[in-house]
Amino acid sequence: MAISVRPYTLADFHDLVRIQSECFPPPFPSELWWSQEQIASHVALFPVGALCAIDGQAIVGSATCNRIQFEMDHAGHNWSEAADNGYIRNYNPMGDTLYGIDIGVRPAWRGRGVARALYEARFELVRSLGLKRFLAGSRMSGYHKHINMTPEQYAEEVVAGRIIDPVVTPQLKAGLRPLKVVREYLPDEEARNCALLMEWKP
């Protein structure tokens, strides 16, 4: 059955948390999984940016965005700043950037085009809103296996295809291009708190 994408609602809360618990198990901090209050804020402030992927009747992936005004000379931001600690109360209806604050696909559905469908929905949102870009800080989730490298060296190896990163590599395949490494982006043991800032432009 084809994967479809629709906005999620507060009624989807338990399915959304299940996705996060499966996608971000320990050592990822569970307190960073969505709360009911955060989901309610997404739905109220930017409902078209709150997306879930459906296979039949099952919610198998989700992706949440914020609309912000982004200046490239502030590329050293962190996730909390871009996402307002997950509440997106900094949503800017005049912002020029669609910022991806999370994406997850249930492990049993990976490799079936779910992430691709969610990214295509995000790219279509950029086009329909007339925005300049889609932007996201991609977790370098395989970095903990390469402690002999700086985060910049690790990112370079992943971009070159010499290392496969579970998060960054699929995003490169989805059409995002790397901009720079951001340190202390998010408390994340696997990524050693680092992310690779990624961009897509229409």
Protein Blocks (a to p, Z undefined) as FASTA:
>chain_A
ZZddddddfklmmmmmmmmmmmmgcfbdfklpccfklmmmmmmmmmmlpccddehjacfb
dcddddddddfklmmpcfklmnononopmpcfkbcbdcdfbdcddfklgonlmmmmmmmm
mmmmmmmnopabdcdddddfklmmmmmbcfklmmmmmmnopaccfklmmmmmnopacfbd
cehkbgcfklnopacdddddZZ
